[in-house]
Amino acid sequence: MYANHLLRPSRRSLPARLVGIFLCMLASPGASAADSVSDWCRQVGQRLSTVRSLPCTEMGFKPSATRSVNGVALMTHEVPPNPPRKTASIAKPSRSIRILVIGGIHGDELTSTSIVFRWMQWLGEPEARQHHWRVVPLANPDGLLSDPPQRMNANGVDLNRNFATPDWQRDAHAYWSKRTRKDPRRFPGKEPVSEPETRWLQSEIEAFAPDIIVSIHAPYGVL
């Protein structure tokens, strides 16, 4: 109703330029980013007893422009390497190893997200700062926040089987039909990268160009 009132023509309407400025202020990216991090931490903290909302908001998470099927922010946390120590060598220092850590791609494996938060506490240590880290603590927020938590995303797709692998078209549905007997928990999707979460993860991999990808799973309650 408020937006309709703003857009309804009237004799007392603000000049178009001022209306545009006002609407831009309402959509301030800084404010929305802070709100989405706070909301995300609150929701995750309500599901995982190991995650507390306030420390979570101070961990430097960055929301992406992409949201899950249900509109939950997809978060990353980046820790660059410490600058190399100065030496007398004229050789150009090599690029630090890049490591991408992915947790919670299966929403019902709760500890696969919890352990990423523990891992992040170590990333400030000198040993960790030799490398360049990018962390995705929760790749499938809709699965984790479902009641009860579920392996798939909100579209019922197993995100781990939705990536555009070279043999996807040939093998994905054949494997699902024959080996899993069309287990709905392992449905790979109608097409590769059909899901917003998978498309986003694939774009993160392409942009960050990691040397190592650590995808954490916890299907047996071991972690």
Protein Blocks (a to p, Z undefined) as FASTA:
>chain_A
ZZmmmmpccfkbccfklmmmmmmmmmomklmmmmmmmmmmmmmmmmmmkbcfklmmmnop
acdfbdcfkopacdddddddddddddfbfbdcdddddddddehkbmklmmlmmmmmmmmm
mmmpmklmmpccdddfblblmlmmpccddfbdfkopafklmcccfklmmmmmmmmmmmno
opaklcgbjbehkbfklmmmmmmmmmnopabdcddddfkomZZ
